[in-house]
Amino acid sequence: MRKMCLAAAALALSLTCNSLVLRAQEQTAAGEAVFSEAVFEAEAGGVVAYDVADWKLMRMDTLSGGAAVATEKRGAAMEFDFTGEAVAGDFVIGKTGGRALASVDGRPAATIDLYKNIMTPSPERIVLVNGLKPGAHKLRLEILNESNPGSKGALVAVDALRAAAASYGAVSGTLECVHNEGLPVTRAKISATGDSVELRAITGVSGEFVFNALPPGEYVLRFEKPGFEPLEKTALKIESREEISLGRVMFEERTGARPLKDIRMPNRARPALARPGDEFVIEVIAPAEAGEWSAALENEFANYPLEIAEASFNPDNGRWTLKAIVPGGASSLLYGLRVKFSGGEDFQPRSVMVSPEFKNSIRVVHLTDVHVYKSESLFDVYKKLAEEINLVNPDLVVITGDLTDTTGYTSERWPESDQYPAMLDLWNSYNAPVFIVPGNHDLSPYKKEEDYLVWNRYFDTTDFSFDYGAYHFTAFDNSFVYRSGGSDEPHAEDLSPEQLEWLDADLAAASGALMRIIMFHVPLHNTDSKVKEIAAQRDVRLALYGHLHMDVVDKLPPVAYVQTGAAFEGSYRVLDLADGRVVEMNAKKDGFTAFKTGMVISATKRAEDGRAVAIKAKNSGTMALPNAAARVEMPTAKGYSCDGCSVVSSFDKDGKTLVTINFDIPAKGTASAVLTAE
């Protein structure tokens, strides 16, 4: 049995350092993993020894040296001779993490568990022993026979071993939501930054975090996660051997990423569509004695008070129904809704879309299978989706399920605070109103009642309908009909009789609509579902669904059943509807392919004086995109001219003006526009 031994004492290094660092980053010609002598910093000699047959090099870009010395062999061991009061290790944590016993001078010091259910394996610093008497010591790290029950492996990967002359301090706490009933914030990224060190950690399933390898000094803690406002705690002083508990650290969800409160309808997933002068309905949970009602439309550019034409209370559901009238001069924008009453106030963002008119020609974007937190890298995909869809300029966006990844159907269940805020925050960057129905990853057949309660806390309902002018949309939940193959899985063969009755009545009531469209998640046109019969009888022309992560168009006259590929893979479908029919819905001439991120792109270039902006857009699809849009921040001016485009609107804010322009992007071509402040 060969061992690899490296000694720091042979190096000519500065003696002013107070730590010894051994970092994995090299490999011998024979393929043996070693620690690099080049990164030793030592006050005295240090030796690391391990069996090269057991430990191998594992490359990983996020590690300090680009690689770790790793093993999955139970009983494999590593020894480290050092001088100091403490030792910490930088280990790779993740879903395959194992357990190891750290002993110092022959006595057990700590058992470390490297399992954490996070999307991407990442390094984390863990103290192995602290508070030793100054002097020479021997650390032994041995892989245990049993891993965490949740782990899919027994991996112990050592990025670095660190000996410290002075004992470490520690800070710990639990991260909790502000607006989500104190639920834990899981998988948040946390950093502790001091004068000479920056450590990173990820909160666990209970929101817990700990930095227990902090050299004495002053630190700034930073907390971040999609869907939450960034948080900092500054001037945190840590002394040697001091353990500070921050207790509950409250982390606030962003506006639009919180559970519903008093306003139940309209909301961010079921907004009202109205014109100036139109009446729309508001539903509010409030006491029967509530009064002094007022309401307003609000966004960053404009505020408009609403006239309350009527207010009535329903004792059966504890809800007030208000009938509000959009003022005649309201600008065409997506607004939040603020409602005040005696004893209460609530604000629901992105809940009222005001348009100058309802057109017979409209553009709909279909998204499905978002699967937030399937991978952390997907947030770059989601950002590109928003940019391209805003450029395409739809009148509305419909999303047909599987918004979350492990809240519902899968066995790896997380609290809703893990994925719902991040998912809801995605739509804050969309310019168009968004309508949402659930999928089987959002609602579990095993925990149906529990998951429906959660869903309704954020969206209020699963089945609903709405009108965009003469176009009627009916959305319903069929997530519970999904079965992956196991005969013992809870599922239903079809919608419930009550749902079918509601669907038929809703479509019948819309018999005068120019076009009827249905939305759901699990495909049903290739089943014995009675929905097919109802859709045909009620002259439904378009059905939008998801689930299978592929582009499909099946025509069962009069209905076109249309599936779009997964949003997490960058797919989105653009549907141009006119006079009650589908004019175009495919990005290629094959009759079924949707757009993917990268097919519609744009770039801007601003003049040196900032008073002119050139925009160039490219479309590699075979579907032309007339009436595309761009929002451009410009210096405030008396007016704006546009070459190759038309100015739609301008709104002043903070000394700047946001100008919206329209232009046409041809199929397989480019478009150029120049906006100038006069």
N, C-alpha and C positions, 0 to 999 in steps of 0.2 A: 504494500500500500504506500503510494507516494503522497507526500504532503508538500504544500506550497507554503513557504515561510518568507516573510519580508520583514526587514528590520529598519526602523527609522534612525537608529543610532548611527548607522554608517553614513548618513547624509550630512553634508555641511550646511546646516540650516540656522536661521536666526534663533537665538535663545530667548527672544523677547515675547514669543507667543505664549499664550496660556492654555492652549488646547492641542490635542493630537488628533488629526483627522486622517482616516483611511478611507479612500473612495475607490469604488470599483469602476474601472474604465479601460483596462487593457486586456489583451489576450496573448498568450505565448504562441510561438509558431506551431506548437503541438496542439493548439486549440484549447489550452487550459486557461480558465478564468483567473485573473490575478488582480490585486490591488495595486494601483500605480504609486510608485515611490515619489513621483514628481509632485504629489499633492500633500505629502506629509508636512505637518507643522508640529514641531515637538520641542518640549522642554527637556525631555529625557527619552530614552529608548522605548520603542514599541514594537511588538511582534504580533502578526496575525497568522494563524495556521489553520489549514483545513485540508480535507482530502479532495484532491482534484478529480477523483473519480465520481464524487458525490455532488460537487458544486460546479455549475456551468455558467458561462456568460450569457446574460439576457439583455439584449439591447432594447433601449426605450428612450425616445427623444426627450421626454420630460424629466429624466434623471440628471443629476448634476454633472456626471461624467459621461452621460449618454448610454450607460449600461449598469447592470447590477450583477453581483455574484448570487446565483439562485440555485435552489434545490427543492424537490418535492419528496425527497427520500426521508421517511420516518427514521429517526435516530441519527441522521447526519448532524455533525457538530462543527463548530467554528470556535477557535480560542483567540483571545486578544490580551496580550500583556501590555499594561499601561501604567502610567503614574498620574494620579489625580484624585479628586473627590467624587467624580461622577462619570458615567458613560451614557451616551445616547446613540441611537441608530436611526438612520434614514432608511425606512423600509417601504416596499411597494405594498399598498393595500388595495383590495378589490374583491370581486366575487369568488376568486379562487384562492384567497389567502388562507394560510395554515396557522398553526400555533407553535410557539417555541418557548422553552424555559431558559431564562437567563440566570446563571449562577455566578457569584463572585467569591473567589477564594474558597471554593468548594461548598458554599452555602447558597440555597435558592434565594434569588432576589426579586424576580418578577416573571409572570407568565404573560406573554404578549399574544394577542389575537389579531391577525392581519386581515381578517374577513370584514368587508364592509360592502353593502349592496349599493354600489355606485356604478354609473354608466361606464366610466373610463378608469382603469387602474391608475393610481397616482401615488407619488411619494409622500410620506408623512413621518415626521420626526417623533420618536418615542423614547422616553427615558427608560433605561434598563436598570440602572442603580443610581442612587443619589445619596449624598450625606456620608460618604465614606471618610475614614481618617486619611489625611494626606499621606501619600506614599505609593509604593508599588503594589499592583493588584493584578489578578488574572480573571478575565471574563470568559465564561463558556456559554455558548448559545447552542442549544440542542433542540432539534425539531421533534415535537411531540407526536404520539401515535394518533391522536384524535384531533380533527379539525372542528371548527365551529359547525354545528348541525346545518346551518344554511349555506356553508361553503361548497363550491363545486370542485374543490381541489385541496392541496396541502402546500401551496407555494409559499416559500420563505425566500424573499429576494432582498438582499442587503445592498443598498446604494452607497452607504457610508457608515463608518463607526467613528464616534467622536468622544474623546476623553477630555474632560474639563478640569482645570486646576481648582476652580471654585464650584460649589454645589449650585444646581439650577434652582430657579424659581418656577412657579406654575400659575396659570390662570385658567379657569374653567367656567362653564355656564350652560344654560339651555336656551336655545333660540325658539321664540314662540311668535305666532301671528298676533297682530293687533286686532284685526277685524274678523278673525275666523275662530272665535270662541277659545282662544288660547291654545289652539292646536300647534304641534311642533312644526318648525320649518326644517325639513330634511334636505340633505344634499346641497346645502348652501355653502358657498366658498368663503372661507375666513382666512385672513392674513394677520400676522402679528409682526410689526415692523419696528425694529430698534436701531440703534446707531450702527451696529455691525452685523445685524442678522435680520432676515425676513423668513418667517416660517409660515407654512400654509397648511390648512386642514379643511375637512369637509364634515359637515354635521351628520350625525347618524340618524337612525330611524326615529329616535325620540327627541331629535333636535339638539342632542348633547354635543359639546365640543370641549377640547382640552389642549392647551399648550403646556407641556410639563418639562420642556427643555429650554427654558428661557434664561440666558445669562443675565445677571443683575443689570438693570438699566431701566430706561423709560421707553414705553411702547405705544404704538397706535394700532388698535384693532379695527379692521375693516370687514364688513359683511356685505355679500352681494349674492343675488339670485334673480333670474328672470321673473318678473311679476312683482318684485319688491323694490321699494325705494332704497338706494344705497345708504348704509349706516356706518358711522365712524364713532369710536370711543377713543379719545385722545388723553395724553398725559397720564398713562397708566404706569405707575412705578412698581417695579418688581425687585425685591431684595433676594439675596442668596437664601435658599431653603424656605422662602415664603410661598405660601399657597393661597391665592386669592380666588374666591368664588364670586362671580358676578350674578349668580342666581338666574332669574328669568330675564332674558334680554328680549325686549319686545321689538319685533321687526315688522314694519308696516307694509301692507300690500299696496300696490299702486292703484290709483283711481281707475276703475274699469276692471280690476282684477280681484274684486272683493265679492263676498256673498251679497245677494239681494237683501235689502233692509225693509223699508216701508213700501216703496214703489215696487209693484209686482209687474205692472204692464203700463206702458211699453217698457222694454228693457233692451240691453245691448245685443241680445240674441233674437229679439222679436220686436224690432223698432216699429214705430208708427211712421207711415208714409203719408204725407199731407202736402197740400198746396196752401198758399196764403188765402185766408178766409175759410178754410176747411175746419170742420169739427172732428176731433178725435177723442178716444176714450182713455182715461187714466184709471188704473185700479191701485188702491192704496190700503194696506193693512193699518188700521188705526182704531182707537176706541170709539164706541157708539156716540159718545158725547163730544167727539172732535168737532171743531168748527173753525171759523175764520180762515177759510181755505184761500190759498193763492198759489199760483204756479208761474213758471217762467222758462223760456228757452235760453240756454247759455252755452257759449263756447268761447274760445280765446279771441274771437273777432267781433262777436255781436251778442247782445242780450235783448230779449223781447219778453215783456210781461204777457201772460195769457189771460183771456177772459174766461172765467168759469161760468158756463151757462147753466150747469145743473150739478148737484151733489146729492147722492143718496147712499144709504147704508144698508147692507145685507147682513142681518144677524146670523144667517146660516153659515157664512164663511168668514165673518168678521172683516169684510172688505167694504171700503167706500168706492163708489163709481163716480168719477168726475167726467163731465163733458167739457172739453176745453176747445177754444177757438184760436187758430193761428192768426196773428195780426196780418193785415193786408200788406204791410211793407216789409215783411220778413224776408231776409236774403236767402238764397238757395244754398243751404249748408246742412251738414249733419250736426245736430245739437244734443247737448245733455238736457235733461229735464229736472228742474228743481221744484219741489212741492213743499209748502209750509202750511202748518195747521196749528191750532192751539195745542201746545204740548209736544210738538214734534216738527222735524224737518228732514228731508232726504233729497239726495241728488243721484240720478241715474244717468251716467255718461252714454253718448252715442245712441240715444234712444228715440230721437225724432228726426226724420229726414224731411226737409222742406224743399220741394221742387216747384219751379214755376208752372209746370204742367205735367200731366201724365201722357207720355207719347205712345203712339201705336207701334213704333219701332224702338225696341229696348235691347240692351246688352246685359247678359247675365254671365257671371263667372261661377263655375261649379268647382268646388274643392271637396275632397273627402280623404279620410284616413290620414290625419295629421300626425297622430301618434307622438305627441309631445313627450319628451324625455325617453324616446327609444334610444337616442344617442345625443350627447351634448353637442356634437358637431352639427346637428340638424338646425340649430338656431341660425346658422349662416344661410341655410336653405330657406328657412322661413323669412328671413330678411329679404332675400332675393325675390321670393314669391310676392311679398308686399310691394316691392319696387316695381316689378313688372306688371302686376295687376293694377296698381295705381296708374301706370302708363297706359294700359289698355283702356282704362276709364269705364268700368261697368256701371250700370244703374244700381245693381245690387249684387251681392255675393251670397251664395247658398252653400252650406257645408253639411254633408250628409254622413256624419258620424265618425267614431273612433278619433275623437279629439285628443284623448289621453291614451296612454299606453298600458299602464299597469294599475289603473284605478278600479277597473271592472272585471272583465272576464278572466284574466290570467291569475295564476296562483300567487304571484308576487304582488301582494296588495300593499298600497301605500295610503296614508291619510290623504284626503282630498287637498290638503294644504300643500302637498308636494307638487302636484301637477296642474290643478285648476288655475291658480294665479298666473303661472307661466303661460298656460294655454290662452287664458282670457286676455292677457297683455299683448298677445300677438296681434289682435284685431284693432288695438289702439292706433296702429300705424296705417290702417286702411282708410281711404277717403270715402268709400261707399258703405252703405248699411249692410250688416251681416245677419243672416238668418241661419239657425243651427238646429239640427236634430241629432239624437244620440246614436251610438253604435254599440256593438257587443263588448268593446274594450272599455266603454264608459259605464255600462250597466251589466253587472254580473248575474247570470242565471242562478248562481249559487247563493248570492246575497241580494236578491232582487229588491226586497223592501228597503234594506239599508241603502242601497245605491240610488234608488228612486228618491229617497228623502234627501240625499246629498245633491243629486241632479236638480231637484226642485229648489234647493236653497240658492242655486246659482242662476237657474233658468225659468223657474216657476212651473213649467209644464213640458211635456214631451210631444203632445199632439196639438196642432194649431193650424190656422189658415190665415192668409192675408191677401190683399189685392194691391197690385201696382196698376192703377187705372183699370183697364179692361182685362188684364191678365190676372188669373186667379191661381194661387199657389196653395197646395194642401200638404202639410208635413205631418208625418206620423212615425211613431217608434215601432220598429219590428226587430229590435236587437235580440229579443228572446226567442226568435225562431231559429237562431243559429245553432248548429250542432257540428262539432269538428269530426265526429265519427263514432264516439263512444255511445253505446246504447243506453247507458245509465245517466247520461248528462241531462240535466233538466232543460227542457225546451218546449216550445209549442209548435204545432203544425201550421198555425196561421194566426192572424190577428184575432183578438177576442170578439165574440158576437157584438159587444158594446162598441168596440172600435170600428168594426165593419159597418155597423148601423150609423155611427157618427160620420164615417168617411162617405158613405152613400148620401146621407142627408146634406153634408157640406157641399159635395159636388153638385147635387141636385139644385141646391139653393143658388149655385153659381152658373145656372144653365145659360144665362145671358152673357157670360164672359166671352171675350174674344178668343181666349185660349185657356185651357185648364192644364195645370202642371202638378204632378205629385212628387214628393221627396221622401226618401227613406234610406235605410242603410244596407240591409242584407238583400241580395237579389231574390226576386220572387216570380219573375215571368217564366222561369223554367221549372216552376213547382205547380202544385195544385191549389195555390192560394186563390181565394175568392176575390182578392183585390183585382186580379186580371179581368174578371167578369165585370166588376163594378166600373173599372176604368174604361173598358170598351163601351159599356152601356151609357156612361156619362160623357162620352166623347173626349176623354183625356187624350191630349196629343203628345205629351212629353213626360217621361218618368226619369228622375235623376237619382242615382244610388251609388254605392261604393262597395267596400268590403274585400274584393278580390285583388285589389292593387293592379288593375290593368285597364287599358282603354278598350271599351266594347260598345258597339252600337247594334242593337237588335230591333228590327222593326216588326211589330205585331199589330198591323193596322187596326184601329187608327193611332195606336200608341207607339212612339219610338222610345225604347228602354235604353238609357244612356248611362254608362259607367265611365268614370274617369280614374286614371292611375293615381297612386298614392301621392298626397301632397308632400309627405316627408321625402319623397324621391324627386320632388320638384315639378310634379304634374299639376296642371290646371286647365280647365276647358272653357273656352270662350264661346258663348252661344248668342248669335244675333237673331232676334225674333222680330218679325214684322207682319202686321195684319193677321195675326193669329197663326203663324206658321214659322218653322225653323228655316231661316235663310241660309245660315252657315253655322257649323259647330265643330269643324275639324281643322287641325293645323296642317294636315297633309291631304293629298288627293285620294288616299286609300279608303276614305269613308269612315274612319273610326279614331284616328290618332288625335290626342289632345296636345296642347302646348306643353313644353317643359322649360324650366328656367334656362336662360341663355338664348332662347329663340327670339325674344323681343327685348332689346337692350337699348340704352340711351346713354349719351355723354353730354356734358355741358362745359362750356368754356366762357369765362367772364372777361370782358375787356378790362384793361388796366385801371381805368377810372371807375369801373364798377357799374356803369350806366347802360351797358349792353351785355346780353347773354345769348350765346349761340347754342342751340340744342340740335343734336343729331341723333336720330333713332333708326334702328335697323330691325327688320322683321325677316327671319329666315323661314317662316311658315308660308303656306300657300293661301292662307286666309287673310284678306286685306283687313286693315284695322282703321277704318275712318273714325274721326272724332276722338283720337287719342288725346291725352291730357298731360300737362306738366304744371306743377306749382313752383314758381320761381320767386325767391326773395329779391326785391329790388329796392333801390333808394326811392323815397317818396317823391312823386313828381305830379305835375298838372295832368299828365296823361301818358299813355304808353302806345307805341306803334309796334306792329308785329309783321315781319316779312316771312311769308310762308305759313302763317298761322293767324288765328283770331283771338283777341282778348275776350275772355268770358267774364272775369270778375277781378276785383282788386280790393284788399282789405288792409287797413293800416294797423300796425302793432309795434310798439316800442321804437318808434322812429323809422321803421322799415315798412314796406308794403309787400304783401304776398299777392302775386299776380298769377291767375290761372289762365292758361292758353289751351286752345284746341288746335290740332293739326291732323292730317291724314297720313297713315303709314301704309304704303302699298304692299301687296303680297310679294314676298321675296325681293324686297327693295328697301330703300332708305328714304328718310324724310329729314329735311333741314328747316330750322326756323330761327329767326333772330328777333329777340324782344329788346326794345330800346326805351329807356326813360326819356321823355321829351323835355 
